[in-house]
Amino acid sequence: MATTTASDVAELRAEVAWACRILAEHGYSDLTLGHVSARDPGDPRRIWIKRRGLTLAEVGPEDVIAVDLDSHPDDSTADMHLETVLHTEVYRRRDDVTAVAHGHPPYSTALGATDAPLLFLTHDSVLFDDGVATFENPDLITEVAQAEQVAEALGERSAVLMRNHGVLIAGADVRWLVLTAVTLERAVMLQSIAVTLGSPRPIAAELLADLNGRKYDDFLVNEYWDAWVRELRRSGGGFEGA
């Protein structure tokens, strides 16, 4: 296991803060609700997560707090979101996941309140060529047993629609997490427009995997991330010192 330096931690906390602010600009703003976390690169049993009480758009690195995956839920602090267990249980189940987000973006949340599937109508949708999972219980997820069920519903996928509630996104890193979250909301938004204009004409199933591989890769994810950060800085949405 690599040792996490103070510089590593500072960089990760800043990246989580940027992720929160980017998601706020792309449909995930909902009062002080919604949260983003990342797994500590040197200690896989520790995560760094947005604290409660702030909007996503207000989060700075100092607002990203440590949570021990081995701690008992009864030991939760006043700074922790009630649904922090959504994050911890996904990390427990998925070694490949190093970043998690939960929020209530309007289009994806609305889709999760219907019996309609995500249709492969645009290049945005092909990122989810293996489908989007669903979780049927609309309750707040504050107990470990509930969060285990959400993680089980997510399975090996990158997104789960939480019925009548919101979405949970899992990523290989913070940048992929943000791309996945933003792209899901855009895909559903475009679907909602398309179905009002005529009969949907989905992309052929045999084209999905190839399109996904050519449309999304690490180089482009980093390019998109840099563009989002520049966009926030231009609009005054960056945090102090960044």
Backbone as CSV, one residue per row, in Angstrom:
resi,resn,N_x,N_y,N_z,CA_x,CA_y,CA_z,C_x,C_y,C_z
1,MET,0.833,-1.189,0.000,0.000,0.000,0.000,0.875,1.249,0.000
2,ALA,0.590,2.191,-0.927,1.357,3.424,-0.996,1.019,4.314,0.190
3,THR,1.991,5.102,0.595,1.780,6.044,1.682,1.199,7.337,1.122
4,THR,0.131,7.823,1.755,-0.472,9.068,1.322,0.267,10.236,1.938
5,THR,0.774,11.138,1.118,1.448,12.332,1.620,0.424,13.438,1.848
6,ALA,0.831,14.445,2.587,-0.038,15.600,2.812,-0.411,16.254,1.487
7,SER,0.529,16.256,0.552,0.262,16.828,-0.766,-0.786,16.010,-1.518
8,ASP,-0.705,14.670,-1.423,-1.689,13.800,-2.070,-3.088,14.085,-1.537
9,VAL,-3.193,14.190,-0.226,-4.487,14.432,0.403,-5.039,15.788,-0.008
10,ALA,-4.189,16.802,-0.012,-4.622,18.139,-0.404,-5.133,18.144,-1.841
11,GLU,-4.427,17.438,-2.718,-4.834,17.366,-4.124,-6.176,16.657,-4.266
12,LEU,-6.360,15.574,-3.516,-7.612,14.821,-3.598,-8.778,15.645,-3.067
13,ARG,-8.590,16.321,-1.953,-9.660,17.141,-1.387,-10.034,18.273,-2.346
14,ALA,-9.049,18.836,-3.015,-9.336,19.883,-3.998,-10.121,19.316,-5.180
15,GLU,-9.752,18.110,-5.599,-10.451,17.501,-6.733,-11.911,17.204,-6.373
16,VAL,-12.160,16.737,-5.159,-13.544,16.506,-4.722,-14.312,17.829,-4.692
17,ALA,-13.657,18.895,-4.226,-14.310,20.205,-4.191,-14.657,20.689,-5.599
18,TRP,-13.718,20.527,-6.524,-14.017,20.886,-7.911,-15.182,20.052,-8.442
19,ALA,-15.190,18.763,-8.124,-16.259,17.887,-8.597,-17.617,18.382,-8.105
20,CYS,-17.693,18.754,-6.842,-18.942,19.277,-6.299,-19.398,20.500,-7.078
21,ARG,-18.474,21.412,-7.334,-18.829,22.660,-8.014,-19.214,22.428,-9.478
22,ILE,-18.546,21.491,-10.127,-18.908,21.164,-11.509,-20.307,20.564,-11.549
23,LEU,-20.593,19.641,-10.656,-21.917,19.018,-10.642,-22.999,20.048,-10.342
24,ALA,-22.701,21.022,-9.495,-23.676,22.076,-9.212,-24.038,22.839,-10.479
25,GLU,-23.068,23.005,-11.372,-23.296,23.725,-12.630,-24.023,22.882,-13.666
26,HIS,-24.118,21.580,-13.414,-24.673,20.678,-14.429,-25.850,19.871,-13.894
27,GLY,-26.700,20.522,-13.107,-27.982,19.943,-12.756,-28.088,19.295,-11.401
28,TYR,-27.016,19.257,-10.633,-27.050,18.528,-9.364,-27.277,19.432,-8.151
29,SER,-27.454,20.728,-8.383,-27.674,21.655,-7.278,-29.059,21.433,-6.676
30,ASP,-29.121,21.217,-5.365,-30.387,20.998,-4.666,-30.208,21.395,-3.202
31,LEU,-30.299,22.717,-2.936,-30.082,23.234,-1.589,-28.739,22.719,-1.049
32,THR,-28.715,22.174,0.153,-27.458,21.645,0.709,-27.342,20.140,0.523
33,LEU,-28.212,19.574,-0.313,-28.223,18.130,-0.526,-27.232,17.742,-1.618
34,GLY,-26.908,16.459,-1.665,-25.958,15.941,-2.635,-24.551,15.916,-2.068
35,HIS,-23.791,14.893,-2.462,-22.447,14.738,-1.916,-21.560,13.933,-2.861
36,VAL,-20.270,14.233,-2.779,-19.242,13.575,-3.591,-18.155,13.082,-2.650
37,SER,-17.599,11.916,-2.958,-16.507,11.378,-2.148,-15.453,10.740,-3.032
38,ALA,-14.279,10.514,-2.440,-13.196,9.818,-3.135,-12.434,8.969,-2.133
39,ARG,-11.942,7.844,-2.606,-11.163,6.949,-1.759,-9.730,7.462,-1.627
40,ASP,-9.207,7.409,-0.412,-7.843,7.847,-0.160,-6.877,6.961,-0.959
41,PRO,-5.978,7.536,-1.763,-5.084,6.719,-2.596,-4.103,5.873,-1.804
42,GLY,-3.815,6.262,-0.572,-2.859,5.499,0.225,-3.499,4.635,1.282
43,ASP,-4.783,4.818,1.521,-5.498,4.053,2.546,-6.895,3.746,2.040
44,PRO,-7.109,2.582,1.419,-8.404,2.267,0.815,-9.551,2.137,1.814
45,ARG,-9.237,2.164,3.116,-10.289,2.105,4.139,-10.697,3.497,4.596
46,ARG,-10.185,4.529,3.929,-10.556,5.902,4.277,-11.055,6.614,3.033
47,ILE,-12.118,7.392,3.200,-12.630,8.196,2.096,-12.673,9.658,2.526
48,TRP,-12.749,10.527,1.519,-12.873,11.966,1.733,-14.175,12.413,1.089
49,ILE,-15.051,13.059,1.867,-16.404,13.337,1.412,-16.823,14.762,1.776
50,LYS,-17.618,15.370,0.936,-18.212,16.680,1.222,-18.939,16.641,2.560
51,ARG,-18.734,17.669,3.365,-19.461,17.754,4.628,-20.863,18.303,4.399
52,ARG,-21.729,18.089,5.350,-23.099,18.586,5.246,-23.139,20.091,5.548
53,GLY,-24.260,20.715,5.187,-24.484,22.113,5.527,-24.128,23.103,4.447
54,LEU,-23.499,22.640,3.366,-23.116,23.506,2.258,-23.770,23.037,0.970
55,THR,-24.043,23.978,0.076,-24.445,23.584,-1.264,-23.230,23.024,-1.996
56,LEU,-23.474,22.269,-3.045,-22.367,21.745,-3.846,-21.491,22.880,-4.386
57,ALA,-22.117,24.001,-4.719,-21.387,25.120,-5.313,-20.497,25.852,-4.314
58,GLU,-20.680,25.603,-3.028,-19.907,26.297,-2.001,-18.704,25.510,-1.503
59,VAL,-18.563,24.263,-1.910,-17.564,23.383,-1.312,-16.151,23.778,-1.709
60,GLY,-15.293,23.892,-0.699,-13.862,24.070,-0.902,-13.129,22.880,-0.326
61,PRO,-11.824,22.772,-0.555,-11.059,21.628,-0.041,-11.204,21.432,1.458
62,GLU,-11.323,22.522,2.209,-11.449,22.424,3.665,-12.784,21.826,4.098
63,ASP,-13.726,21.727,3.168,-15.052,21.164,3.460,-15.164,19.693,3.098
64,VAL,-14.042,19.091,2.727,-13.998,17.670,2.376,-13.360,16.939,3.548
65,ILE,-14.143,16.093,4.221,-13.728,15.500,5.492,-13.468,13.996,5.353
66,ALA,-12.668,13.474,6.265,-12.298,12.057,6.242,-13.350,11.219,6.954
67,VAL,-13.617,10.037,6.386,-14.499,9.043,7.006,-13.813,7.685,6.908
68,ASP,-13.784,6.967,7.999,-13.177,5.641,8.063,-14.222,4.601,7.699
69,LEU,-13.944,3.776,6.691,-14.903,2.744,6.284,-15.152,1.721,7.386
70,ASP,-14.219,1.579,8.301,-14.373,0.604,9.384,-15.066,1.187,10.613
71,SER,-15.409,2.468,10.564,-16.078,3.073,11.714,-17.534,2.622,11.763
72,HIS,-18.141,2.680,12.935,-19.539,2.287,13.119,-20.429,3.475,12.780
73,PRO,-21.561,3.246,12.082,-22.458,4.362,11.741,-22.901,5.179,12.949
74,ASP,-22.972,4.550,14.112,-23.366,5.284,15.314,-22.325,6.335,15.709
75,ASP,-21.122,6.217,15.122,-20.064,7.177,15.432,-20.060,8.374,14.477
76,SER,-21.110,8.487,13.666,-21.191,9.594,12.718,-21.111,10.931,13.430
77,THR,-20.458,11.890,12.789,-20.325,13.220,13.365,-21.367,14.159,12.762
78,ALA,-21.503,15.321,13.365,-22.481,16.302,12.898,-22.152,16.823,11.505
79,ASP,-20.896,16.663,11.085,-20.480,17.133,9.756,-20.842,16.155,8.641
80,MET,-21.243,14.958,8.981,-21.482,13.927,7.973,-22.927,13.953,7.485
81,HIS,-23.107,13.819,6.180,-24.448,13.699,5.613,-25.131,12.435,6.144
82,LEU,-26.450,12.498,6.277,-27.207,11.348,6.762,-27.020,10.132,5.866
83,GLU,-26.807,10.374,4.570,-26.706,9.268,3.617,-25.257,8.932,3.258
84,THR,-24.339,9.234,4.153,-22.935,8.860,3.933,-22.787,7.362,3.699
85,VAL,-23.672,6.562,4.293,-23.595,5.102,4.117,-23.738,4.691,2.654
86,LEU,-24.382,5.514,1.833,-24.447,5.196,0.402,-23.043,5.063,-0.175
87,HIS,-22.158,5.914,0.257,-20.785,5.892,-0.230,-20.016,4.714,0.360
88,THR,-20.073,4.599,1.677,-19.229,3.592,2.329,-19.559,2.187,1.860
89,GLU,-20.836,1.908,1.617,-21.194,0.540,1.230,-20.821,0.228,-0.213
90,VAL,-20.822,1.232,-1.088,-20.331,0.998,-2.459,-18.835,0.714,-2.427
91,TYR,-18.088,1.479,-1.630,-16.643,1.241,-1.533,-16.346,-0.140,-0.948
92,ARG,-17.136,-0.563,0.002,-16.920,-1.891,0.584,-17.119,-2.989,-0.461
93,ARG,-18.074,-2.796,-1.351,-18.430,-3.825,-2.323,-17.555,-3.784,-3.578
94,ARG,-17.091,-2.589,-3.960,-16.415,-2.408,-5.248,-15.001,-1.888,-5.070
95,ASP,-14.010,-2.762,-5.179,-12.612,-2.336,-5.082,-12.207,-1.447,-6.247
96,ASP,-12.921,-1.557,-7.368,-12.584,-0.778,-8.554,-13.091,0.656,-8.486
97,VAL,-13.930,0.960,-7.521,-14.518,2.291,-7.402,-13.678,3.147,-6.465
98,THR,-13.288,4.329,-6.934,-12.540,5.248,-6.072,-13.243,6.595,-5.933
99,ALA,-14.454,6.725,-6.483,-15.207,7.963,-6.338,-16.696,7.668,-6.459
100,VAL,-17.496,8.352,-5.633,-18.943,8.122,-5.587,-19.642,9.475,-5.450
101,ALA,-20.805,9.601,-6.083,-21.629,10.799,-5.928,-23.087,10.403,-5.780
102,HIS,-23.803,11.171,-4.988,-25.258,11.020,-4.884,-25.882,12.393,-5.019
103,GLY,-26.956,12.483,-5.797,-27.646,13.757,-5.968,-29.025,13.569,-6.553
104,HIS,-29.683,14.702,-6.814,-31.067,14.703,-7.278,-31.214,15.544,-8.551
105,PRO,-30.456,15.247,-9.601,-30.582,16.012,-10.840,-31.979,15.827,-11.432
106,PRO,-32.611,16.891,-11.941,-34.031,16.817,-12.276,-34.411,15.793,-13.340
107,TYR,-33.673,15.721,-14.429,-34.091,14.809,-15.501,-33.907,13.347,-15.099
108,SER,-32.757,13.011,-14.536,-32.514,11.624,-14.146,-33.427,11.213,-12.994
109,THR,-33.676,12.136,-12.054,-34.584,11.833,-10.959,-35.988,11.616,-11.487
110,ALA,-36.407,12.438,-12.457,-37.735,12.265,-13.060,-37.833,10.930,-13.792
111,LEU,-36.781,10.545,-14.527,-36.804,9.251,-15.212,-36.967,8.124,-14.201
112,GLY,-36.295,8.246,-13.058,-36.385,7.232,-12.025,-37.730,7.176,-11.336
113,ALA,-38.591,8.149,-11.618,-39.944,8.147,-11.066,-40.961,7.623,-12.074
114,THR,-40.469,7.027,-13.167,-41.337,6.441,-14.196,-40.918,4.998,-14.450
115,ASP,-41.647,4.355,-15.349,-41.266,2.998,-15.757,-40.489,3.013,-17.073
116,ALA,-40.083,4.206,-17.519,-39.358,4.326,-18.788,-37.898,3.946,-18.610
117,PRO,-37.318,3.250,-19.582,-35.874,2.941,-19.522,-35.056,4.079,-20.105
118,LEU,-33.755,4.054,-19.834,-32.850,4.939,-20.554,-32.706,4.406,-21.967
119,LEU,-33.010,5.254,-22.953,-32.912,4.855,-24.353,-31.575,5.319,-24.933
120,PHE,-31.047,4.552,-25.866,-29.759,4.896,-26.485,-30.024,5.775,-27.706
121,LEU,-30.307,7.053,-27.429,-30.701,7.978,-28.488,-29.581,8.906,-28.927
122,THR,-28.558,9.072,-28.099,-27.493,10.037,-28.373,-26.143,9.442,-28.008
123,HIS,-25.082,10.134,-28.403,-23.742,9.690,-28.017,-23.551,9.753,-26.504
124,ASP,-24.282,10.645,-25.830,-24.207,10.675,-24.367,-24.649,9.333,-23.790
125,SER,-25.711,8.793,-24.304,-26.289,7.570,-23.746,-25.387,6.357,-23.906
126,VAL,-24.493,6.364,-24.916,-23.685,5.163,-25.154,-22.670,4.924,-24.039
127,LEU,-22.405,5.942,-23.211,-21.533,5.714,-22.060,-22.130,4.648,-21.147
128,PHE,-23.443,4.448,-21.252,-24.151,3.490,-20.403,-24.600,2.286,-21.224
129,ASP,-23.693,1.826,-22.103,-24.054,0.729,-22.993,-24.363,-0.560,-22.254
130,ASP,-23.922,-0.663,-20.986,-24.270,-1.837,-20.189,-25.532,-1.596,-19.355
131,GLY,-26.190,-0.468,-19.583,-27.440,-0.178,-18.909,-27.263,0.617,-17.629
132,VAL,-28.364,1.120,-17.136,-28.417,1.849,-15.862,-29.261,1.029,-14.901
133,ALA,-28.742,0.806,-13.714,-29.457,0.002,-12.718,-30.589,0.810,-12.083
134,THR,-31.499,0.126,-11.399,-32.558,0.788,-10.642,-32.635,0.193,-9.243
135,PHE,-32.994,1.061,-8.303,-33.213,0.650,-6.915,-34.618,1.082,-6.547
136,GLU,-35.441,0.160,-6.072,-36.872,0.407,-5.994,-37.354,1.128,-4.740
137,ASN,-36.569,1.175,-3.677,-37.043,1.758,-2.423,-36.830,3.278,-2.433
138,PRO,-37.897,4.086,-2.298,-37.751,5.540,-2.379,-37.320,6.211,-1.077
139,ASP,-37.036,5.440,-0.045,-36.735,5.978,1.272,-35.381,6.688,1.300
140,LEU,-35.170,7.539,2.303,-33.825,8.016,2.612,-32.962,6.818,2.990
141,ILE,-31.708,6.844,2.583,-30.811,5.713,2.860,-29.865,6.123,3.979
142,THR,-30.232,5.777,5.194,-29.451,6.177,6.361,-28.930,5.007,7.169
143,GLU,-29.338,3.792,6.804,-28.921,2.595,7.528,-28.036,1.737,6.636
144,VAL,-27.103,1.023,7.251,-26.183,0.179,6.496,-26.925,-0.850,5.654
145,ALA,-27.942,-1.475,6.212,-28.683,-2.514,5.478,-29.314,-1.944,4.216
146,GLN,-29.840,-0.723,4.299,-30.415,-0.079,3.111,-29.323,0.199,2.074
147,ALA,-28.206,0.728,2.539,-27.118,1.080,1.631,-26.528,-0.157,0.960
148,GLU,-26.497,-1.252,1.681,-26.038,-2.512,1.084,-26.938,-2.907,-0.080
149,GLN,-28.228,-2.671,0.054,-29.172,-2.999,-1.020,-28.957,-2.096,-2.237
150,VAL,-28.660,-0.821,-1.987,-28.365,0.084,-3.102,-27.103,-0.371,-3.828
151,ALA,-26.066,-0.701,-3.068,-24.805,-1.161,-3.668,-25.026,-2.452,-4.460
152,GLU,-25.879,-3.319,-3.944,-26.185,-4.559,-4.656,-26.928,-4.266,-5.945
153,ALA,-27.868,-3.314,-5.903,-28.601,-2.935,-7.111,-27.662,-2.326,-8.147
154,LEU,-26.723,-1.501,-7.700,-25.737,-0.914,-8.614,-24.934,-2.001,-9.308
155,GLY,-24.563,-3.041,-8.563,-23.782,-4.129,-9.140,-22.461,-3.640,-9.686
156,GLU,-22.150,-4.009,-10.924,-20.891,-3.619,-11.553,-21.057,-2.418,-12.473
157,ARG,-22.224,-1.789,-12.438,-22.495,-0.654,-13.325,-21.992,0.651,-12.716
158,SER,-22.147,1.720,-13.485,-21.642,3.025,-13.039,-22.735,3.946,-12.520
159,ALA,-23.995,3.575,-12.701,-25.080,4.449,-12.266,-26.303,3.638,-11.878
160,VAL,-26.993,4.113,-10.845,-28.256,3.504,-10.444,-29.265,4.612,-10.227
161,LEU,-30.456,4.454,-10.825,-31.572,5.351,-10.580,-32.276,4.880,-9.320
162,MET,-32.350,5.753,-8.329,-32.999,5.425,-7.065,-34.450,5.903,-7.166
163,ARG,-35.363,4.967,-7.239,-36.759,5.247,-7.570,-37.340,6.372,-6.709
164,ASN,-37.882,7.408,-7.393,-38.529,8.546,-6.715,-37.582,9.302,-5.775
165,HIS,-36.281,9.226,-6.009,-35.322,9.770,-5.059,-34.198,10.539,-5.760
166,GLY,-33.394,9.876,-6.554,-32.241,10.522,-7.176,-31.359,9.509,-7.853
167,VAL,-30.065,9.769,-7.892,-29.130,8.871,-8.561,-27.911,8.640,-7.680
168,LEU,-27.269,7.517,-7.910,-25.968,7.221,-7.317,-25.027,6.874,-8.459
169,ILE,-23.861,7.514,-8.465,-22.880,7.324,-9.523,-21.591,6.791,-8.911
170,ALA,-20.955,5.834,-9.580,-19.672,5.279,-9.132,-18.655,5.425,-10.259
171,GLY,-17.427,5.807,-9.891,-16.414,6.018,-10.916,-15.061,5.450,-10.543
172,ALA,-14.256,5.220,-11.566,-12.893,4.728,-11.347,-12.015,5.802,-10.722
173,ASP,-12.372,7.061,-10.941,-11.708,8.181,-10.259,-12.664,9.365,-10.283
174,VAL,-12.254,10.473,-9.687,-13.152,11.616,-9.556,-13.552,12.168,-10.923
175,ARG,-12.616,12.219,-11.853,-12.914,12.810,-13.157,-13.893,11.952,-13.952
176,TRP,-13.704,10.639,-13.919,-14.658,9.747,-14.577,-16.018,9.825,-13.889
177,LEU,-16.017,9.970,-12.589,-17.267,10.103,-11.851,-18.056,11.315,-12.344
178,VAL,-17.385,12.450,-12.451,-18.064,13.665,-12.887,-18.563,13.528,-14.318
179,LEU,-17.729,12.987,-15.195,-18.172,12.782,-16.570,-19.421,11.909,-16.607
180,THR,-19.416,10.828,-15.833,-20.557,9.914,-15.821,-21.812,10.615,-15.316
181,ALA,-21.685,11.375,-14.235,-22.833,12.068,-13.658,-23.401,13.109,-14.620
182,VAL,-22.530,13.920,-15.205,-22.974,14.961,-16.128,-23.578,14.347,-17.388
183,THR,-22.956,13.295,-17.893,-23.407,12.672,-19.135,-24.743,11.972,-18.954
184,LEU,-24.962,11.347,-17.801,-26.258,10.720,-17.545,-27.370,11.763,-17.582
185,GLU,-27.179,12.872,-16.878,-28.218,13.907,-16.847,-28.479,14.462,-18.243
186,ARG,-27.428,14.673,-19.024,-27.611,15.192,-20.384,-28.321,14.161,-21.272
187,ALA,-27.959,12.894,-21.139,-28.602,11.845,-21.942,-30.097,11.787,-21.663
188,VAL,-30.477,11.878,-20.393,-31.901,11.809,-20.044,-32.617,13.087,-20.476
189,MET,-31.958,14.233,-20.345,-32.558,15.483,-20.806,-32.865,15.412,-22.303
190,LEU,-31.906,14.945,-23.094,-32.125,14.844,-24.537,-33.202,13.814,-24.860
191,GLN,-33.268,12.732,-24.100,-34.330,11.744,-24.288,-35.698,12.379,-24.022
192,SER,-35.769,13.180,-22.969,-37.051,13.808,-22.632,-37.502,14.760,-23.730
193,ILE,-36.561,15.404,-24.405,-36.901,16.279,-25.532,-37.308,15.446,-26.741
194,ALA,-36.520,14.413,-27.020,-36.749,13.605,-28.221,-38.134,12.971,-28.242
195,VAL,-38.587,12.465,-27.103,-39.870,11.751,-27.085,-41.053,12.694,-27.271
196,THR,-40.822,14.010,-27.114,-41.906,14.971,-27.380,-41.965,15.359,-28.854
197,LEU,-40.923,15.023,-29.604,-40.819,15.453,-31.001,-41.262,14.385,-31.992
198,GLY,-41.251,13.139,-31.571,-41.620,12.049,-32.462,-41.305,10.719,-31.826
199,SER,-41.387,9.672,-32.610,-41.091,8.333,-32.102,-39.578,8.169,-31.961
200,PRO,-39.102,7.741,-30.798,-37.652,7.573,-30.594,-37.051,6.578,-31.580
201,ARG,-35.841,6.859,-32.043,-35.105,5.967,-32.946,-33.749,5.676,-32.314
202,PRO,-33.670,4.648,-31.465,-32.422,4.351,-30.743,-31.285,3.937,-31.670
203,ILE,-30.068,4.150,-31.200,-28.865,3.661,-31.875,-28.880,2.137,-31.836
204,ALA,-28.487,1.508,-32.916,-28.478,0.047,-32.986,-27.579,-0.540,-31.899
205,ALA,-28.051,-1.592,-31.267,-27.353,-2.190,-30.131,-25.929,-2.601,-30.486
206,GLU,-25.717,-3.075,-31.712,-24.385,-3.563,-32.090,-23.372,-2.430,-32.259
207,LEU,-23.830,-1.181,-32.260,-22.920,-0.046,-32.400,-22.507,0.555,-31.064
208,LEU,-23.192,0.206,-29.997,-23.021,0.905,-28.727,-21.609,0.792,-28.156
209,ALA,-21.101,-0.423,-28.063,-19.794,-0.627,-27.426,-18.694,0.081,-28.201
210,ASP,-18.756,0.018,-29.539,-17.727,0.669,-30.353,-17.787,2.180,-30.188
211,LEU,-18.993,2.739,-30.196,-19.143,4.175,-30.014,-18.637,4.612,-28.639
212,ASN,-18.951,3.826,-27.642,-18.493,4.125,-26.283,-16.970,4.183,-26.247
213,GLY,-16.322,3.179,-26.817,-14.866,3.114,-26.791,-14.200,4.257,-27.520
214,ARG,-14.845,4.769,-28.570,-14.246,5.853,-29.346,-14.616,7.227,-28.798
215,LYS,-15.739,7.296,-28.106,-16.219,8.576,-27.588,-15.596,8.919,-26.234
216,TYR,-15.304,7.907,-25.429,-14.878,8.150,-24.049,-13.569,7.420,-23.744
217,ASP,-12.534,8.184,-23.381,-11.278,7.596,-22.934,-10.615,8.557,-21.954
218,ASP,-9.526,8.117,-21.335,-8.890,8.920,-20.289,-8.435,10.282,-20.802
219,PHE,-7.913,10.322,-22.027,-7.448,11.591,-22.572,-8.582,12.603,-22.647
220,LEU,-9.731,12.174,-23.196,-10.860,13.083,-23.339,-11.470,13.440,-21.988
221,VAL,-11.493,12.491,-21.077,-12.022,12.783,-19.740,-11.210,13.905,-19.092
222,ASN,-9.876,13.820,-19.183,-9.027,14.874,-18.618,-9.216,16.201,-19.353
223,GLU,-9.419,16.135,-20.668,-9.664,17.349,-21.447,-10.975,18.006,-21.015
224,TYR,-12.011,17.195,-20.835,-13.300,17.737,-20.398,-13.188,18.330,-18.997
225,TRP,-12.469,17.641,-18.113,-12.279,18.136,-16.743,-11.624,19.520,-16.761
226,ASP,-10.571,19.661,-17.527,-9.882,20.948,-17.609,-10.824,22.035,-18.130
227,ALA,-11.671,21.674,-19.077,-12.629,22.644,-19.621,-13.646,23.061,-18.559
228,TRP,-14.118,22.107,-17.758,-15.067,22.443,-16.687,-14.427,23.371,-15.662
229,VAL,-13.181,23.093,-15.306,-12.488,23.931,-14.323,-12.304,25.341,-14.882
230,ARG,-11.899,25.449,-16.156,-11.752,26.772,-16.772,-13.083,27.515,-16.786
231,GLU,-14.143,26.801,-17.098,-15.478,27.399,-17.133,-15.850,27.980,-15.768
232,LEU,-15.580,27.237,-14.705,-15.889,27.719,-13.363,-15.038,28.941,-13.013
233,ARG,-13.768,28.891,-13.356,-12.897,30.032,-13.062,-13.361,31.283,-13.786
234,ARG,-13.773,31.137,-15.053,-14.241,32.299,-15.817,-15.490,32.912,-15.182
235,SER,-16.352,32.063,-14.658,-17.622,32.535,-14.096,-17.497,32.959,-12.636
236,GLY,-16.285,32.832,-12.066,-16.088,33.177,-10.664,-16.500,32.076,-9.718
237,GLY,-16.679,30.853,-10.226,-17.133,29.746,-9.396,-16.029,28.892,-8.817
238,GLY,-14.766,29.305,-8.999,-13.652,28.577,-8.400,-13.522,28.926,-6.927
239,PHE,-12.748,28.116,-6.213,-12.558,28.409,-4.794,-11.234,29.130,-4.575
240,GLU,-11.121,29.763,-3.429,-9.976,30.599,-3.124,-8.672,29.800,-3.205
241,GLY,-7.699,30.373,-3.893,-6.390,29.725,-4.007,-6.292,28.772,-5.174
242,ALA,-7.395,28.543,-5.883,-7.379,27.606,-7.023,-7.286,28.349,-8.333
